[in-house]
Amino acid sequence: MSKQMAEEVYKHSALTSKIIGAAMAVHTGLGNGFQEVIYQRALAIELGDRNIAFCREFEMPIYYKNQHIGTRRVDFLVEGMISVELKAVMEILDVHLAQGINYLEAYDLEVGLLINFGARSLQFKRLSNKKFKQKAQGNPNIKHDFSG
């Protein structure tokens, strides 16, 4: 598949590939078996070394019927458009996928990654959001429009 075709099939594939490459470097350097926070700190270093802009532990407000009802925190928000949720578990379960999708829906992001450092080989899943619920719930922090 060509780079152009990949970008058409997977939105932001160039950036997600860079993030996955950084995660692979961390996994190669540390292996599996550490707590999630260790991988989070290492990935922050690796993303910085690769000049990839990110916010760590990014807090997202959650709204329901125009009222703030709580917050969610994603491990990384990369370049303001991709959520990255890290795990350090033996295998990715449906509950982990659901959590990653919830983060996308919470901040109306279109693309996310779920990365697991706990397995012998790095595992990652690409996540996408087609619901955009928070804009409908009145979250004033949602400013982007992915409809076009």
N, C-alpha and C positions, 0 to 999 in steps of 0.2 A: 504494500500500500504506500503510495506517495505521501509526502508531507502535506501537500495540499488536500488530498483525499482524507487523510487522518483528521485534519482541522475541520473539514466539512462534516465528518461523521462524529467526531468528538470535539465539542467546543473547548477552546483553551488547551488543546492537546500539547502545544509547544511548552506552555508553562507547567502543566501537570507532569510532563516528561522530565522537566528540570527538577521538580519537587521529588519525584520518584527516584531520580538519579542521586539526589542529595541523601534521601533515605537509604538507598542502597549503600552509599559510602559509609553512612553511620553503622548500618548493620554489619558491613564487612569489617569495620574497625572494632566494634564492640561485641558482635555476636549476639546471641539471644540469652535470656536469663536475668536481665536487670529489670528494675521497676520502670514503669512508664515515664516517670519524671526524668530519669537518666537519659532516656532516648529523646525526650522533649528538649532537654538542655543541649544535647549533642546536635540535634537537628537544627536548633537555633543557630549554633555556631556554623554548621555546614551551609545553611541558607545564607547567612551573612557573608561567608567566604565566597559564595557564588553570586553576590550582589542581587539576591532576590529579596524584594521588600516584603516584610511580614509584621504582623502584630501577634504576640504570644499571649495566650490566655485571654482572648478577645471576648469581652462580655457583650451579650446581645439582649436587649430588652424584648420582652414578649408582651404582646397586646391582645386583648379580647374585647370586642365591641368598643373600641377606642379607649380602653382603660388598660393601664400598665398593670400586669398581674405577676410579673417576676422577671427573672433573667436566666439566660443559659450562657455557658462559657465554652467556647470552642478552643482547642489546643492552639491552632494557628489560623489566622486569616491572612492569606497570601495575596499581595498586590490588590487588596480590597475586593477580590472577586472569587477566591477559592477557599473554602473551608477545608482544613486538614485536621482530622481526628486521629489521634494515635492510640494504639493498644499495645499491651505486652502480655498477650495471652497465647495459649497453645494453638488455638484456632479461632478464626472469625466466626461468630454465631449470628443468627438473625437479629438478636437483640442489639448487637453492635452496629449492624447495617441500619436498623431502625433509628438508633441514636444519631448516626451520621446524617441520615435523611432529615431527621428532626432539626438538626443544626441548619441545614440548607433552607428548610421551610421557615425557621425562626427569623432568619435575616434576609429572606428572599434572594438567596444566592442560587445560581443555576447549576454550578459544578462544585463537587467536593471530592476529597479523597479520604478513604479509611485505610490507614497503614498499620500493619501489625508487625511488631518487632519480636514477638514472643516465640514464633515458630523457628525451626532450623533455617529455613529460607525466608526472606522478607516476603510478606504477603501484602497486597494492596488491592483495593476495590475502588473503581471510579463510580461516583454517585451523581445522580442528576435530579433536579427538582423541576417539576412542571406545574406545581400547584400555586405557588406565590400567595399563600394564605395570609401572611402578616400584612401585606398591603391592604387586603380586604378587611382586616381586623383593625385598621387605623393606626398602625405603627408609624409615627412621624419620622422615624429614622430611615425609612425605606424611601430611597430617592431614585433608584434605577428602574428602568423599564425594559424587560427582556422580551416584550411581546413582538417587537419588530426586528 
